Amino acid sequence: MKASTLAKELKNYLLNEEEGFFIAAKPLKTKKIATVKTESAVKKAVTKKAKPEVKTVVKDKATALAELAEQITKCTRCELGKTRIKAVPGEGNINTKLMFIGEGPGFDEDRQGRPFVGRAGQLLDKIIAAMGFKREEVFIANMVKCHPMKEPDNPEKHGNDRAPNQEEIALCRRYIEQQIAIISPDFIVALGSVAGRSLIKDVPTFSAIRGKIYDLNLTYATPAKPIKILATFHPAALLRNPAWKKDAWADLKILLAAMGREPAKTIVKQG
Ligand code: SF4
């Protein structure tokens, strides 16, 4: 083979992208590779570059939840929207691993627009602390966002709370499901029979599902990752039946074990 033909073939071979020699055949690229920064400089650059992405995700999550809360405060999909004082969308850490979901707002929540702020809320705070969290580290919400009352014409009456009915739960369900999907926690505690039977399985007795861990299945939203859910007694039920506190704590320890966590070293007395 002539020297000129050999040189031509060699050049073609070196420029063949499929053989992986394309870059090696281009000395200018090699020069650029020589300007690669030190490892610490690269780390700095990566960190610098990664930050805005994280901020964007957090902002999007916050924005999505704020928009949902706005819809909830204007909602009149069910009758509860006509008699509420304030809707109660929910509150807490939007990046939490753990969410608590109750059945609906009561007298105090209706007036403050915040979930679990009455006596049951004080007990929930103690339960959260006993689990080794602060209230502000978790997200707390309800199945329905407006106060179900036995006597809606008598809103100032105490002891007027009732559980939401099936129709109210069905009409409000998309809100809690969207909140779950946006927050995307690893674990959910369903507080009480209404939340447990709505989110896990509609079984005749709550005891059939209480204290077991299930995979969460939603109807209106798709979370980005699998979520585990466990149901235990509602704090209001624990106030009425203090003997159940022992069982509730046993349920929550099952959840803590699944989370790979120990209960708080100082257990807050659940009075
Ligand atoms: S309970 Fe839910 S569905 Fe009913 S009015 Fe309130 S936000 Fe709307």
Residues whose N, C-alpha, C, O or C-beta is under 5 A from the ligand:
A	BS01	SF4	I72 C75 T76 R77 C78 L80 G81 V144 K145 C146 E168 L171 C172
